[in-house]
Amino acid sequence: MKSISSKVYMYILYAFLYLPILVLIVFSFNQSKSRANWTGFTLHWYADLFRDERILTSLLNTVIVALAASVLATVLGTMAALGIHSMGKFGKSVLMGATYIPVINPEIIMGISLMILFRFFVAHFNFQFGFATLILAHISFDVPYVIYNVLPKLRAMNPNLVEAAQDLGCNPRQAFFKAVIPEIMPGIFSGFLMALTYSVDDFVVSYFTSGTTVETLSVTIESMTRVKVSPKINALSAIIFVVITAILIIKNVLENRRLRRDMALSRAALKEARGK
């Protein structure tokens, strides 16, 4: 009885999470603009979406900002995680507490504070709002997620791995790139994906730091929904959902293949050891 109730609860939970997305995708193929009545299948809204210059420009801006911020945040976050991991208990706890602040801090506070900071630079250093402010703002809230994904991999790593690599002839740089980086790569990749997702999804911080020259997709959608939600937004949301789902599936497939390969190598090494 307990297992049945647990399954029912799980199905209800997943229905609550994914039914709205399913409805959105279905009505992106609806001939009518109505979101209450189905009048027939059409691809008109997808064709109309790819003719909308404002949405396409905003999508390109979002991709540029998200990729640039995610790559830089992944590099900075990985370096920070390596530094935090090598620190003592007190310093580690202080920095981890400071790292957690941007995660729990309300986005509106972060957006306003970054806007004030950038306005100071605009007033004194000929600095302008645009791609630079957006990328810097996104890096500021992306870095903690990279750190929290990389640190568990560093804790799980064999502490003697670097010494073993150096004993086999690697210098410190080669030991880092050939032994440490492959070991923590799943965490780095997960941190990159989380940073990319949060950058694409962000509205509040982007709204306060984008200025008037650059408009991200979330800001564009918000301004369009003030009047009426166009079915083009349904089509765009469906495409984004499919792309993100495909990325996650590919990531899981690659991780499973890596896990099976590592297990096969471990079994082969064990058989060889037993044979000797």
N, C-alpha and C positions, 0 to 999 in steps of 0.2 A: 504493500500500500504506500509506503514511504517513497519507494522508487518511482511509482506511478505519479504521485503528487509532485515529485521533483521534476519529472519530465514535463508534466502539464505546466508547471511554473516556468520552466525553461522555454517552452513553446510560446507561452503568453508574452514572456519578456522579449523574445526575438521578434514576435509579431508586432509588438509595440515599437520596437526599434526600426524595423525594416518595412512595415506596411506603408507608412507615409512615403518612403522613397519609391516603393513599387507603384503607388498611386501616381506620384509625380512622373515617373517614367512612362506609365501607360497613357496619361493625359498629354504627354509631349507628342503623341501620335494622333491626337484627337483633331478632327477637322474644325470643330467649333472652338472659340476662345473660352467657352464656359468650362469650369472645372467641376460641374455638377452633372452634365449630360454628355453621354457619348454619342456623337453623330456620324462617326466613320473614321476609317484609317487614312492618314496622310503623312507625308514627309515634308509638307509645306513649311512647317516651323523650323525644321533643320536647315532647309534651303534658305529661308529668310534670315536665320541666325548667321550663316556664313556670308550674307550680303550686308550685315549691319557693321559698318566701319567702326562705330564707337565701341561696340562690344569686342570686336576683334583687336582693336588697339589696346583696350583695357586688359584683354587676355594676354596679349604679348607683353605688356608692362608687368603683369602679375608673374608670368613665367620668368622674365628677366630678373625681377627682384627676388623671387623665391629661390631660383637656382643660385644666384650670386650670394644671397644671404645664407643659404643652406650650406654651400661649399665652404664659405669663410667661417661660418659658425661651427661646422664639423671639424675644421682644422684647429680653430681656437679651442673648442670644447675638448678635443682629444688631447691637445697639449696641456690644458688645464687639468684634465682627469689624471694624466701622467704625473703632473706636479703634486696634485692633492694626494694621490696614492702613495707617493714617496715621503710625505710629511709625517710628523709625529701626531699623536692622538689629539692633542689640544689644538694645534694648527688645523688639522683636518676637520675637527668638529666646528671650528669657527668658520672656515671657508665653506663647508657644506651648508651651514646655516645661512650664510650670505648668498649662496647659490640658490637656496630654496625661496628666497624672498621674491624674485621675479615670477616664480611659478604661482605663488598664492596671492601676489599683489593684484588688486583689481586692474583690469586693462585700461580703464578710463584714467586712473591715476598715472599709470605708466605713459599713456599717450599724451596727457597734458604736460607731464614733467619733461618728456622728450621734446615736445613742441616749444616749451619755454627755453630749454637748453639750446635748441637749434635757432630760435629767434635771437638769442644772445650772440651766436656765431654770425648770424645774418647781419646784425647791427655792427659788429666789430671787425669781422674778418672777410667781408665780401662773399659770404656763404649764401647759397640759394637753396630753397626747398625744391625737392625733385627726387631723382633716382638715388642720389647720395644719402639724403636724409631717410628715405624709405629703407634702403639696404642697411644702414647703421641701426635704425630702429628695430628692424626684424632680427638682426644679429643679436641685439640685446636680450630678446626673449627666446631666441633659438638655442643659445649656448647652454643654458642649464639642462635642456632636454638631452643634448649630446653628452654632457658630463654624466648624467644619471644613467645613460645607456652604456657608456664605456667603462665606468667604474666597476660594475659587477663582473665584467670580463677580466679586468685587471686583478680583482680579488680572487677569481677562480683560476688565474694563470699560475703555473708552477713558478715559485720564486727563484728557482735555480735555472730557469730556462736561459737567461742571458749568459750566465757563467758557462753553461753547457755549450752554447753556441760559440763562445769565445775559446773554449777548450778545443773545439773542432776547427779553429783557425779563423774565425770571424773577428774583425775589429769591432769596437763598440757601435759604430754606425751600421755596419752590416748586420750585427746581432739584433739591432733595433728593427731594421726594415725587413729582415728575413725570418726573424723568430717572434718578436713581440707583435708587430703589426698584423701578420696573418692570424695570430692567436686571438687578437681583440677585434678583428675585422667585422664579425657579425654585430658587435656592439656599435662600431663606427657606422656601419651601414644602417642599422636600426635608428641611430641618432640622426643620421642624415635624412631618412624618410620622415621621422617625426618633425624635424625642423622644416622640411619641405611642406609637409601637410599643414603645419601651423602657419607658415608664411602665406600659403595659398588661401587659407581659411580666414586670416586675420582681417578684421574690419576697423575696430576701434582705434588701434595704434596707427594704422594706415590713414585713417580719416584725419587724424591730428597732425601727421607728419608728411603728408604727400604734397601739400601746397596746392597751387592751381594749375601747374603745368603737367603733372602726371596723375593719372587716375587708374587705380587698380580695379580689378573685376568686382570685388566686394563693394567698393564705394560706388561703382557704376550701377550695380544691381540695386543697392539701397536707394539711389536717386531715382531709378526707374520705378521702384515699387511705391513711391510716394503717390503716384497717380493710380496705376493699375498694373498688376503683375501680368506681363506679356507671356504667352505660351513659349516664346523664344527662351525665356528663362528656364522653363521646364526642360526644353531641349538641351540647353547648356548644362544644366545640373545633371541630366542623365549622362551626358558625355563625360563630365568630370567624374561621376560615380563609377562609370565603367573603366575609365583610365586608372583611377586609384585602386579599384578592385583587381585589375590586371597586374598592376605593380606589386600588390601584396601577394597575389598568387605566385608570380614569378619569384619573389623573394623567398616564399615558403618552399617552393620547389627546389631552389638553389641550396637553401639551408639543409633540406632533407637529403639532397644528393651529397652534400659535404659531410653530413653526419654518417650516412651509409658508407662513404669512402673511408672516413676515419675509423669506423668500426671494422671495416674489412682489413685495413692496414694493421689495426691492433690485433685482430685474430690471426693474421698472417705472421706478425712478429711473435705472437705467443706460440704458434705452432713451430716456428723456427727455433725458438728458445727450448721448447720441449724436445725437439728432435736432437738438439745438441746435448 
